[in-house]
Amino acid sequence: MPAPVTLAGRAVRLEPLADRHAPALAAASAGQHEAFAFLSVPHGLEEARTYIRQALEEQELGASLPFAVVRLTDETVVGSTRLCRFDYWRTPSSHTTRLPGENPTTAIPCATQIGATWLAADARGGAINTESKYLLLTHAFESWRVRRVALQIDARNIRSMTAVARLGITCDGIRRAHTLGRDGEVRDTAFFSVLDTEWPDLRSRILDRLTPRMPSGVLIGGVGIHHRAGRLVEAPDNSISPQLRQIGGSLV
């Protein structure tokens, strides 16, 4: 099964979820029931402990790798995310250690999914979510060398779908009446994915968003740097896939 790992960037650190994170997770979700209507988010200390226990049970079964999302500026836990739904494919060229039945401690998935992601209100809309996705994608494609990374989002969760689409991740389509949502209602699900062949270009685009902009006239190694108010560069509207743009007719 994939081994727990710590992934660190400039704005965020993804560290293996542990019992000690329970108070911080409870604080991160406090007073935000409506904002998390479509997500599985713990509210209160006891729910946070149960959330972590269930996540670690999944990890023991080799079903997921759960992380605590830590903002580096103040070392505060601001949410959680995970890699999950590992697929193992047997092909003529498969190395035996990629298959969990033969050596579960060293098995490497052929495909995976990013899921169970949620962030506190003050951690949304900036570098934390972008860099978290970048770290997970980098680990999946460059350490595990997977062929595909997928995401599934409740189609009513417009905010999450827009955030994923603006990264340049492809919307494969909408599966209607796919499953039950957190509220017990039958929901449609938006399916997104990145292929290994797409990763180099996507990696460059995400890094461009994460690269700090310097004031005009500043020279680094003799190269002038253009100033954009020190903010992350937002992907243009035309980076959003036609399928996602058509959802509800008014997403963007």
C-alpha positions in Angstrom: 0.0 0.0 0.0 1.2 3.6 -0.5 3.3 4.7 2.4 2.4 7.9 4.4 4.5 10.8 3.4 4.9 14.5 4.2 4.6 16.9 1.2 5.8 20.5 1.7 5.7 23.6 -0.4 6.1 27.3 0.2 2.6 28.0 1.5 1.4 24.7 2.8 2.6 21.4 4.3 0.5 18.2 3.9 1.4 15.9 6.8 0.0 12.4 7.6 -3.3 12.8 9.5 -3.0 11.8 13.1 -5.1 11.8 16.3 -3.2 15.0 17.5 -4.9 17.0 14.7 -8.4 16.6 16.1 -8.6 19.9 18.0 -7.2 21.8 15.1 -9.6 20.2 12.6 -12.5 21.1 14.9 -11.4 24.7 15.1 -10.9 24.9 11.3 -14.5 23.9 10.6 -16.1 25.8 13.5 -19.2 27.8 12.6 -19.2 26.8 8.9 -22.0 24.1 8.6 -23.6 25.8 5.5 -20.3 26.2 3.7 -19.6 22.5 4.0 -23.1 21.3 2.9 -21.7 19.1 0.2 -18.6 17.8 2.0 -17.8 15.3 4.7 -16.4 17.7 7.4 -16.2 17.1 11.1 -17.9 19.6 13.4 -16.7 19.6 17.0 -14.0 17.7 18.8 -15.8 14.3 19.0 -16.6 14.4 15.3 -13.0 15.3 14.5 -11.8 12.3 16.5 -14.2 10.0 14.7 -13.3 11.5 11.3 -9.6 10.8 12.0 -10.2 7.3 13.3 -12.2 6.4 10.2 -9.6 7.9 7.9 -6.8 6.0 9.6 -8.8 2.8 9.3 -9.0 3.3 5.6 -5.3 4.0 5.5 -4.6 0.7 7.3 -6.7 -1.1 4.6 -4.6 0.5 1.9 -7.6 2.5 0.7 -6.4 6.1 1.1 -3.6 8.4 2.4 -5.2 11.2 4.5 -3.4 14.4 5.2 -3.8 17.4 7.5 -3.3 20.7 5.6 -1.0 23.0 7.5 -0.6 26.7 6.6 3.1 27.5 6.9 2.8 31.2 7.8 1.4 30.3 11.2 1.7 26.5 11.4 -2.1 26.2 11.6 -4.1 23.2 10.5 -6.7 24.6 8.1 -8.3 21.5 6.7 -7.7 18.0 5.3 -7.3 16.2 2.0 -6.3 12.7 0.8 -5.2 10.5 -2.0 -7.7 7.6 -2.4 -9.3 5.0 -4.7 -6.1 3.4 -5.7 -6.3 1.4 -8.9 -3.8 -1.4 -9.7 -3.7 -2.7 -13.2 -2.1 -5.9 -14.4 -0.6 -5.6 -17.8 2.2 -7.5 -19.6 4.6 -4.7 -18.6 3.4 -4.3 -15.0 6.1 -4.7 -12.3 4.9 -7.2 -9.7 5.5 -4.7 -6.8 2.8 -2.5 -8.3 0.2 -5.1 -7.4 -1.1 -5.1 -3.8 -1.8 -8.8 -3.6 1.9 -9.7 -4.0 3.6 -7.2 -1.7 1.1 -4.8 0.0 3.9 -2.9 1.7 5.4 -1.7 -1.5 2.5 -1.7 -4.0 2.3 1.4 -6.1 -1.1 2.4 -7.7 -1.5 2.9 -11.4 -4.2 5.5 -10.9 -5.6 7.4 -8.0 -8.0 10.1 -6.9 -7.7 13.3 -4.9 -10.7 13.6 -2.6 -12.1 14.5 0.8 -10.7 18.0 0.5 -12.0 20.8 2.7 -10.4 24.1 3.9 -11.3 26.7 6.5 -12.8 29.9 5.2 -9.6 31.9 5.7 -7.6 29.4 3.7 -9.7 29.3 0.5 -9.2 31.2 -2.7 -5.4 31.5 -2.6 -2.2 29.6 -2.7 -3.1 26.9 -0.2 -5.6 25.0 -2.3 -3.5 25.5 -5.5 -0.3 24.3 -3.9 -2.0 21.4 -2.1 -3.3 20.1 -5.4 0.2 20.6 -6.9 1.9 18.7 -4.2 -0.6 15.7 -4.5 -0.4 15.7 -8.3 3.4 15.8 -8.2 3.6 12.9 -5.7 1.2 10.8 -7.8 2.8 11.5 -11.2 6.5 11.8 -10.3 6.9 9.4 -7.3 4.3 6.8 -8.1 4.2 7.5 -11.9 0.5 6.9 -12.1 -1.3 7.1 -15.4 -4.3 9.1 -14.2 -5.4 11.3 -11.2 -9.1 11.8 -10.9 -11.4 14.0 -8.9 -15.1 13.7 -8.2 -17.2 16.6 -7.1 -20.9 17.0 -6.2 -22.3 18.9 -9.2 -24.1 21.3 -6.9 -20.7 22.4 -5.4 -20.0 25.2 -7.9 -17.2 26.7 -5.8 -15.2 23.5 -5.8 -15.8 22.7 -9.5 -14.7 26.2 -10.5 -11.5 26.0 -8.4 -10.6 22.7 -10.0 -11.4 23.9 -13.6 -9.4 27.1 -13.2 -6.3 24.9 -12.5 -6.8 23.6 -16.1 -7.9 20.1 -15.0 -10.2 18.5 -17.6 -13.9 17.9 -16.8 -14.7 14.5 -18.3 -18.4 15.0 -17.9 -21.4 14.8 -15.5 -22.8 11.5 -14.3 -26.4 12.1 -13.6 -28.1 10.6 -10.5 -24.7 9.1 -9.6 -25.0 8.6 -5.8 -26.5 10.1 -2.6 -25.1 13.4 -1.5 -24.2 14.3 2.1 -27.7 15.7 2.5 -29.3 12.4 1.5 -30.5 13.8 -1.9 -29.6 12.0 -5.1 -26.8 14.0 -6.7 -25.1 14.4 -10.0 -21.3 14.1 -10.0 -18.8 16.0 -12.0 -15.8 13.9 -13.0 -12.4 15.5 -13.6 -9.1 13.9 -14.5 -5.4 14.6 -15.4 -3.4 12.1 -17.4 0.3 11.5 -17.2 0.7 12.9 -20.7 -1.0 16.1 -19.6 0.9 16.5 -16.4 4.0 18.4 -17.7 1.9 21.2 -19.3 -0.4 21.4 -16.3 2.5 21.4 -13.9 3.9 24.5 -15.7 0.6 26.3 -15.5 0.2 25.6 -11.8 3.8 26.7 -11.1 3.1 29.9 -13.0 0.2 30.6 -10.7 2.3 29.9 -7.6 5.3 32.0 -8.7 5.6 35.3 -6.8 5.5 38.4 -9.0 8.2 40.9 -8.4 7.9 44.7 -8.9 8.5 46.1 -12.4 12.1 47.0 -13.0 13.5 44.4 -10.6 16.3 42.4 -12.2 16.9 38.8 -11.3 19.9 37.3 -13.1 19.7 40.2 -15.6 16.0 39.4 -16.5 13.3 42.0 -15.8 10.3 40.7 -13.8 6.8 42.1 -14.5 4.8 43.3 -11.6 1.3 41.9 -10.9 0.6 43.2 -7.5 2.2 40.2 -5.8 -0.9 38.1 -6.4 -1.3 34.7 -7.9 -2.1 34.8 -11.6 -5.7 33.7 -12.2 -6.3 31.4 -15.1 -8.4 33.0 -17.8 -12.0 32.1 -18.2 -11.2 30.3 -21.5 -9.2 27.7 -19.5 -12.5 26.3 -18.1 -13.6 23.3 -20.1 -16.7 23.6 -22.3 -18.4 20.8 -20.4 -18.1 22.7 -17.1 -19.1 26.0 -18.6 -22.4 24.5 -19.6 -23.3 23.2 -16.2 -26.5 25.0 -15.3 -25.8 27.5 -18.0 -24.4 30.1 -15.6 -21.3 28.7 -13.9 -19.0 31.4 -15.2 
